[in-house]
């Protein structure tokens, strides 16, 4: 985990310095830093910067439990939609399910892509007839999507979310071939809730430093 390694080597270090080292903007790093703080892997002090967290140093029981857990134990129920669904109905599904990503499946219920609000917005801006367009026209297609399997460690899912700057990952059946079955999804919010359940005093961590 490159971000954590940089904090270990250069602490205390500011978000601005980390962004410069990684060649990205500070807003890009904000959610990843917040997640690491919430997991207790790093801590932060205003006007000082980020440093290795207490829970990383002492390897507490909750963190050890997290390291041993598999994605299948932490994943949530996916919000699946057919690839023929219209963009209008996709917007309705996003609001009704309180989701930020829709997993798209074909007639055989096989995973074929994902659709996000950003995808829909790009297509509908300035196009009053876009509502009837099927999601298959705007989705990001598998296999050009970062995924995990139920047997992968939760820590691997965290690593992938941070490395690829995404908030959630589809969980697929690794034996599904070119059109795998989607069995769940795991999001940063899943991980945060998991840590809250694993620790007696709730989520570990502090306030992220800009």
N, C-alpha and C positions, 0 to 999 in steps of 0.2 A: 504494500500500500504506500505509494510514493509520497502522498501528502503527509501521512503519519511519520514516515521516515525523515522527511524534511524537518518536521517539528522536533523530532528526537535529536537531530544533528545540530539544529540552529536555535533552539529555544533559549530565551523567549524570542518569538518572531511574530511580526504583525501579519495581518491578512494581506496587506498591500505587498509586503516582501514575498510572501508565499505565492501570490498571484504572478509577481514578476518572475520568480524562479520557474514557475510552471508555464509561463507564457500565456496566461489567461487573464480575464478581468476579475476584479474582486466580487462583483455580483455572481459570477459563474461559480465561485468557490463557496459562496455563503451557505447554501444548503448542505454541502458536504462537511464544512467545518461545524455547522450546527449539529449534524448527526454524530460526528465524532465526539463532540462535547457531551451530547446526551448519553452516549454510550460510555462515557467516563474514560475514553482513551486519550483525550486531551482535555486540558483545562484552559481557561482564559481569564485574564484580568484586564479591565479597561486601562488604556494608555500604557499597557505593558506588552501584551501580546499573548500568543499561545505557547503552551509548554506541555510536556507529557503529563497525562492525567494520573490521579491517584490509583484509579482502578486498573490502568495499564501497568503501573509499577508493582502493585502488590498482587496482581493476578487473582482478584477476589473470586469467590465461589460463583457469583452471577456471571462474570465474564467467562470463567471456565465452562460453565454450563452452556453459555451461548456458543462457545467454540465447538462444543460436542454436538450441537443440535443440527438437524438436517432441514433443508428447505421445506420438505413435506410436513414438518411439525409446525412451521410458522406461517405457511402460505394461507392466503385468503381465497374466497370463492370468486372466480373470474366473472366479469360482465361480458358475456359472449353475445355477439350480434351476427346475423347472416350477412354474407357479402353482397346480397341484393338489397339490403336496407338502404333507404334514401338518406341523404344528408339531413333532411328535416327531422326524420325519425331518430337519427343518430344524436342530434342535439337534444331531443326529448329524452332519449335513453341516458345521456350524460347527466342531465339534471335529475331525472327520476331515481337513478342509481347512485347519485352523488359521487360519480366517478370522474377521473381525469384521463382515463384511457379506456378504450373499448377494444376487446379482442375479437377479431373477425374470423369466422369459420365458414367453410363451404357447405354444400348440401350433405356431404358425408360427415359433417361435424368435425372436420379436420382444420387445424390452425393454419390460416393463410396470411394473416397480417394484423396490424394494429392501426387504430385511428385515434388521434388526439384532437382537442379543441383547436389547436394551432393548424392542423391539417385542414379542418373544416373551414376555418376562418380564411385561409389562403384561397380556397376555392369559391367561397361565397361573397367575398368583398367585391362590390361592383357588379355582381352577377345575380340579378333578381330571380333567375330561373334555376339557380344551383341547387335548390332544395330537393329537386327530383333526381339528382345525380346519385347513383349508388355508391356506397362507401368503397367498393372495390376500385373505383376510379381515383381515389385520393389516399388510400391506405399505404402505409409502408409495408412492403411485402416480405414475408418469410422466404429465404433465410437471412435477409438483410436486417435482422433484428437480434439484439442480444437477449439470450434466454438462459434459464437454468433448469435443472432436472430436480425431481423430488429428493433424490439421494445426495445432491450436492450440499456441502456445508453452508450454513447460513452466512458464515464469514466470507465465503466465496461470492455469495449474492451481494453482500455489502461491498466487496471489492469491485465487482462489476458495475454496480450502480455508481460508485464514486469514479471509477476509471472512465466510464462512458457518459457521465453526467446525466443520468436518468433517474427518475423518482420511483420507477417500478419495473419489474421484469416478469414476463410470462413464464410460467412453469410448464414444461412440456414433457410428454412421455418420450424418453430417449430412444425407445424402440419403434417410434412412429415413422421413421424414414423421412422422405421428402415432404410429406404432409402429416406431421405428428399430431397427436391429440393434445389439446391444452387441458391441463388438469388443475390449474390454479394460477395465482400470481402472488408475488411478494413485493411489497413496497417499503419505502423508508418508514412509513407510519406503522407498518407491521412490526418492524424491528424495534421501534421506539416503544410500542405497547408491550412487546415481548420482554424488553429490559425492565419495564415497569413491573411486570408480573414476577420477574426473577429476583427483584430486589425488595426487601422488606419496607424500605423507606421511599419507594417509588423510583422515578427516573433519576439517574445519577447525572451530575454535571452542573454547569453554571451557565452564564450568559456569554454568548459569542462576542468576540471583539471584532469590530470592523477593521 
